[in-house]
């Protein structure tokens, strides 16, 4: 989803439990980043919840860095926001 002139937001990324551990999340992230880069974006941002530890692990392992909560997530205590430059 277009976020601003330089960033695209990854929304609602999910891998079914029976397919986890197969590196599908990484494959999806790589494709989304390649697509965003083709469209001229410089970074991807995303939000996940504090209870989504597998997601947090995936994003940080893949190189996303924690940023201040943005947009609708400002002030939401159980939201974690991340950015990856592409």
C-alpha positions in Angstrom: 0.0 0.0 0.0 1.3 3.5 -0.9 2.4 5.2 2.3 4.2 8.3 1.1 6.4 9.3 -1.9 9.3 7.1 -0.7 7.7 4.3 1.3 5.3 1.5 0.7 3.4 -0.2 3.6 3.2 -3.9 3.8 -0.2 -4.9 5.1 -1.8 -8.1 6.5 1.1 -10.4 5.8 0.3 -13.9 7.0 1.5 -17.5 6.5 -0.8 -20.3 7.6 0.5 -22.3 10.5 0.8 -25.5 8.4 3.2 -23.7 6.0 5.4 -21.9 8.5 9.0 -22.9 8.7 9.3 -23.2 5.0 10.7 -19.7 4.4 7.6 -18.5 2.7 7.5 -15.3 4.7 11.0 -14.4 3.5 10.0 -15.2 -0.1 6.9 -13.0 0.2 9.0 -10.2 1.7 11.6 -10.4 -1.1 8.9 -10.3 -3.8 7.1 -7.3 -2.1 10.4 -5.4 -1.8 11.4 -6.1 -5.4 8.0 -4.9 -6.5 8.2 -1.8 -4.3 11.7 -1.1 -5.7 10.4 -1.4 -9.3 7.7 1.1 -8.5 10.4 3.6 -7.2 9.9 3.3 -3.5 13.0 3.5 -1.2 11.7 1.7 1.9 9.0 -0.6 3.2 7.2 0.0 6.5 5.0 -2.3 8.4 3.2 -2.8 11.7 2.7 -5.9 13.8 1.6 -6.6 17.3 3.6 -7.3 20.4 2.0 -10.7 20.7 3.1 -11.7 17.2 6.6 -12.8 18.3 7.1 -15.0 15.2 6.4 -12.0 13.0 8.8 -9.8 15.0 11.5 -12.4 14.7 11.0 -12.8 11.0 11.1 -9.0 10.3 14.2 -8.4 12.5 16.0 -11.4 11.2 15.3 -10.2 7.6 16.8 -6.7 8.4 13.8 -4.6 9.3 14.5 -2.1 12.0 12.2 -0.9 14.7 10.9 2.6 14.2 8.5 4.9 16.1 4.9 4.0 15.6 3.5 5.9 12.6 0.1 7.0 11.3 -2.8 5.2 13.0 -0.4 3.2 15.2 0.9 6.3 17.2 0.0 5.8 20.8 -1.0 2.2 20.4 0.9 0.3 23.1 0.7 -3.1 21.6 1.8 -2.1 18.1 5.4 -2.4 16.8 6.4 -0.6 13.6 9.4 -1.5 11.4 11.2 -0.2 8.3 13.5 -1.8 5.7 15.3 0.4 3.2 15.4 -1.3 -0.3 
